[in-house]
């Protein structure tokens, strides 16, 4: 049952509204670094000019997911977000499995961004000041800075992210207007939006990269325990995040193709990488603007790091509180209410992984960032499929709680379409890894880690069910009192 445990530890007071949560989840998606890095990489690696259309098609799929996700948020409020939904919709052991997959996926993407940040900052310091700073030193220092920020009051973090996000959006709007105002050949081409441009042999890889770029929008429920009105705020913030990022991704990816010419965007993206966006900005707006935009490219990564760190820390907190991880993980700060235990754990993991990649001489972008990024996007897709199925299970025992569309129609469509995307990701996983895709240990080992995490979590739940039934009964946390199911999920 969805029992409430007396003395159950919570996070800080309810300080957040929809706007602040939007700052966290959109900052995690990192629109500036996602477009400069992720969209350029999608063009370059897949060779497809239909990237803008992939965002047009994915946005409604994610909106379908958000319908059931928002409905669940009105009945389940937990810092663990996804796994409590699965625990109450499918079963507690399944919820434990999803919990472990979630921790691995979100920890992976945050660690990967440290690699990108270290490389970006090192490049900038060398170009502007002539300073030769190793990427790993810049990354490790940033690990410590973000770790310190992770134990501050959550609303203070939201203010920092809000400023950073506003500047990012402003830069993208200016660059997008400039790119559409200077189309290659003198006229705006909409060829990248035609189905024939997307549905070619590389369509699976395009969708896989594109959903990776969206990663972060789905984290709103993580802050449910700190919302002023979680029943309304989580859903509202999720819809806003999907809409905002979709508009930015569609406009910017199309703008890049328009400005360079659809026949040349792949070639230029492969040659210039993240520099393509800033090069176009410098060409049409001015070098001073391009230099400023690159600085904001750095701060965009900082914002994403802080946002992902806060999310992962809260997962660790929730798992420690409910016995799925050691109790120390659930320690909170008496002064700020922040999940200090989870924050310290994630800081330690990031520091160790970055250090290991540095010691063995791996590349921070093609290895650290890419490997962890594709692992994370695969994990997030698995989670979204599981949550969509959980919505169906949860409301099957509560048929009068939501409309048919919210409890059945949208979640079923989301489960089907997201499963198709997941299949495309797995089939094209070698393409996503680039040259490393030819290495079987990576091609199958990285998605295998997600499977292993899920199995470990599932069997951890089953062990608790047998040995500590009281702890097992608390997995997923309490429901609202009027949401008790007709039959308890097993």
N, C-alpha and C positions, 0 to 999 in steps of 0.2 A: 504494500500500500504506500501511498505518498504521505508517509508519516512525517511529522515534524519532530526533530530532535531538540529537546530542551537545551538551551545554551549553545545552539548551533552558531558557529562563528560566521560573521559576515564581513563585508568590506566597509569602506568609509561611508559617510552619510550620503544621502541621495542628492548629489550636486549637479547632475548632468541633465541637459535637455536634448532635444533632437539635433539642434545645431552643433552642440559639442560632440555628439556621437558621430555626426557626419564628418567632422574634422578628423576624428580618429580613423574611421574606416576608409575615407577617400585618401587621407594621407598615407595609409597603409598601401593602397593601390598605387600611390606616388605618380600622379598623372604626368608630371614633367619627365621624370626619369623613365616611366613606363613607355612614353611616346618616343623620347630620344633614344632610349636603349632597346626597349622591347619591340616597338613597331619597326624600327630600323632592322633589328635582328630578324624579325618575321619576314620582311621583304627579302633580306639577304639570304637567309638559310633556305626558305621554301621556294624562292624564285617566282612566287605568285604575285600578280598585281591586283588580285581580288581581296586584299587585306581589309579595305574599308567595308566591303560587303559582309565579311565575316563578323565584324562588330555589329552591323545592322541586324544580322540574323541571331547573334548570340544574346543581344540585349533582351529581346522578348522571352527567350528561354530562361534567363536569369530572373526576369520579372515573374515568370510562372513559378519558379522556385520560391521567390519572395512571398507569394500569396500564402502558401502553406506555412512557411517560416514565420511570417508575421502572425498568422493565426495561432501557432504554437506559443509564441512569445506572450500571448494574452493569458496563457494557462500555466506556463512553466517559466519561472524566473530563476536563473542560476548562472553564476560566473563561468561555468563550464560550457554554456551555450549548447553546442551540438549534441554532446553525448547525453545530457539529461533528456533531450527530445527523443533520442533513440531508446534510452532506458525506459521511458514511459510509453513509447509507441510500439516498440518491438519486443524488448526484454532487457533486463538489467545487465546480463552478461554481454549481450550485443552492444549495449551502451558503453560498457567498459572497453570493448574492442575498439569502438569508434573513438573513445577518449584517447587511447594510445596512438591511434593513427593521427588524430588532430594535433597532439603534442609534437609528434615527429614532423608533420607537414609544416606547421607554423614555425617551429624552431628552425627547420631547414631554410625556409625562405628568409628569415631574419639573418641567419648566419651568412647566407649567400650574398645578401645586400652589403654586408661588411666588406666582402671581397671587392664588389663594384665600387664602393665608397673609397676604399683604400687606394685602388688604382686611379680613380677620378681625382682624388685630392693630390696624390703624388704627381700626376701629370700636370695639374694646375699649378702646383708650387714650383715645379721645374720650369714651366713656360713663363710664369709671371715673375718669379723671384730668383730663378736660377738655383733653387734649392733641391738637392737630391735626397729625397726622403723615401725609404722603402715602403711599398704599399702596405706591408704587413704591420709596420710601426704605426702608420696612420690608422689602420683598421683596429689595432689593439687599443690605441688611445681612445678611439671612438667607442669601443666596447665598454670602457670604464665610464665614459661620459654618459652614455645611454643607461648604464646600470645605475648611476647616481640619479638620473632623472626618473627612473622607474620606481623609486621609493618616495617621490614627492606626491603631494595631493593631486588627485586625478584632474581636478578642474584647472589647476595650473598648467598641467601638460596640455590640456585642451586649448588653452589660450595661445600657447606657443605654436601648436599645430594649426590653429585657425589663421594666424598671421602668415605662416609659411604657405599654407594652402591658397590663401588669397593671392599672394604674390605669384605662385605657380600658374594659377588660372589666368591672371592678368598677362603674364608672359605668353602663354599659349594663345590667348585671344589675339594679341598683337601680331604674333608670328603667323597665325592662321589667316588673318586679314591680309597680311603682306603676301603670303603665298598665293592666295586666290586672286589678288590684285595683279600678280605678275605671272600669269599662266604661260607655260612653255608653248610656243607656237602662236601665241596671241589669243587663244580661246580656251575656256575651261572644258576639260575633257571629263566625261562621266563614265568612261570605259571601265575604271576600277569597280564600279557599282553594277556592272553587268554580270549575270550568272556565269557566262562563258569564261570570264576572267578568274572566277573562284573555283568552279567545279572542274578541276583538272586533276592530274595524277597526284598533286601535292596538297589536295584539299584537307586531308586529315591532319597534316602537320600545321597548316594554317590555323585550323580551329584549336589545335592543341596550344599553339603559341598565344592565340588570342585570348583563350580562357585564362591562361597564366597571367596575362596583362591585367585582367579583371580581378585577380586574386586580392582579397582584402575587403571587398564590399560586404561580404557575408558575416563580418565580425561584430555587427551591432549588438547581438544578444549577449556577447561577452560582458557588456557593461550594464546588463539588466538590473543587477543588484545596486547599481549606483545611479540609476535613472530616477527622476522625479515622478514619472508616470510610465513604468515599463510596459504596461498593457497597450499603450498607444505609441510611445516614443520609438521602440525598437523597429516596428514595422515602417513607421514614417521615415525614419533615418535610412532604412535599407532601400526604400523606393527612391529617395532623393539621391543616395549614393549611386545607384544603378543609372538613373537618368543623367546625372552630371557626368559621370565617367564615360558613359556611352556617347554623349554629345561630343565630349572632348576627343575621344579616340576616333570617332568617325570623321569629324572635321579635320583633325590633324593628320591622320593617315591619308585621307583624300587630298588634303592640301599639299602634302609632300609629293604625291604622284602628279598633281596638277602643275606644281612649280618646276619639277624636274622633267616632266613628260612621262606618261605611262610606260613608254618603251625604254626609259632610262632609269626609272626609280630603283629597280633591282640592282642594276650595275652600280649606281652611286651609293646605295645603302651598303652594299658589300665592300666598297672601297673606303667609305667615310665613317660607317658605323654611327655612333651617337653624334658625331660631328656633323652629320648631314643636316639635322634640324638647326643647329647653331650656325652652320655655314650659310644656310638659306636666310636665317635671321640677320646675319651680318651683311649679306649681300643686299637685302631689300630694306632693312631698317637701320643698319649701321653697326660698325664694329663695337662701339661702346655698349650698344644694346646687347649684342651677342655675348660680350664679356660678362655683362650683368646677368644675362640668362644662364650662363654656365655656372656662375656662383649660386644661382637659385637651383640649378641642377644638383649641386652639392647639398644645398639645404633640403631639397626634395628627398634626397636619400636619407638625410638625418631625420626628417619627419617620419619617413616610412620605418626607419629603424626604431624610433621611439614608440610608434604605434604598434608595430608587431611585438616589441618587447612587452608592452603593457598587456597585450592580448595573451601571449604565452605565459606570462607571470600569473595571470588570472586562471588559466587552465591548470597550471601546477597547484595553485591555491585550492581550486575546487577538488582536484583529485586527492590532494593531501587531506582535505577536510572530510572526504567520504571514504577514506581508507584504501583507495586504489594506489596511492603512493605514500611514502613515509609522512607521518603527521607533521614533521617540521616544515614540509613544503607549504603548509597552510598558515604559517606564522604571518601576522599582520603588524604593521607599525602602529603603536599606540598613539602617536602624534598625528599621522596623516591618514591612517586607515588603509594604506597601500599594502599589497601582498608582498611583503619584504622577503619572505622565504622563497616564493616562486621567482621573484626578481633576481635574487642572488644565485639561484640555481641556473636560470637562463643566462645570466652574465658569465657564469663559470663555463657553461657549455660553449658559448660563443668564443670565449677567450681560448679554450683548449682547441677547438676545431680550427680556428684561424691560425693558431700557432703551429698545429700539425701540418696544415697545407703549406705554410711558410717554410718549415723545416725540411719538407720533402721536395720543395722547389716547384710546386704546382702553380699554374697560372691563376690569378685571382678572378679573371673574367671567364675564360673558356672552360676552366675546370670548376673552381669553387662556386661561382655565381650560376653557371649553367647547370651543373649537376644538381645542386640543391634546388634551383628554381623549378626544373622539370619534375623533380621528386615532389616538391610542394604542390604544384598545380595538379599532379595526378592524385595526390592525397586529398586535396580540397574537392576535386570532382567526385571521388569516392564518398566523401562525407556528405556532399549535397544529395547524391543518390540515396544514401541511407536516411537522411533527414526527410526527404520527400516520401519515402516508403513509411517512415515513422508517423508522418502526419496522417496517412491513410489508416494505420493501425490505431493511433490514438483516438481519432474521431469515430472509428467504427464502433467503439464502446461508448461514445458520447454523441449520438447522431443529432441531437438537438442543439449542440453548442455553437455551431457555425453554419453558414450557408453551404449548399451542395458544392458550389464552385470552390470555396475555400478548403473544405474538408476532403473533397474527392477529385473534382475536375482538374483544377490547376496542379495539385500534387502528382496526380497520375501522369499528366502530360509532361511535367517536369522530370519525373523519374524515367520515363521512356527516352526523352530527348537527351538528358544528361548521361544516361547509360550509353547511348549512341556516341556521344562525345568521348566518354571514357574509353570505349572500344577503339575509337580513332587514335586516341593518345597512346594506348598500349601498342597498337599496330605500328604507329609511326615513332615509337620511342627512340629508335636508333637514329632517326633523322633529327630529333630534338637534341640529341647529345652531340651532334656534329661529328667530327672525326672520331671521337671516343665511342660512338655508337657501334663501331666494329669490334669493340672489346666486350665479349659475352658477359664478363663479370659485372660490367656496368649496365649493359643493355638489359639484362635480366635481374641483376643484383639490386639496383636502385628501386624498381617497383616491387621487388621481392622483399625489401626492407619494410615497405608499407604493409604487405601481407603478413609478414612476421610480427610487426607491431600489433596488428589487429588480432592475430591469434594469441599472442601473449596476454593482451588485455582481456580477451574472451575467457581464456583459461584462468586468469586471475579472478575474474568475476565468478566463474564456476567454483573455484577453490573457496572463495568467501561464502558462497551459497551453502557449501557443505560444512565448513569449519566455523564460520562466523555469520550465521544467518541474520543477526541484528545489524551488522555492518552492511551485509548484502542488501537488506531492505532499505537502506539509506542511499543506495546508488541512484543518482539522478535528483536527489533532494526532494523536498515536499512539493505537492501540488496545492493549488487553491482548494479550500475546504469543499467547495461545491463541484470540484472536478474529479472526485473519486470515481474510478471506473466500475463498471458492472462486474467485470472480471479482472483480477489483478494480472499484469503482464508477468510472465515467467522468464 
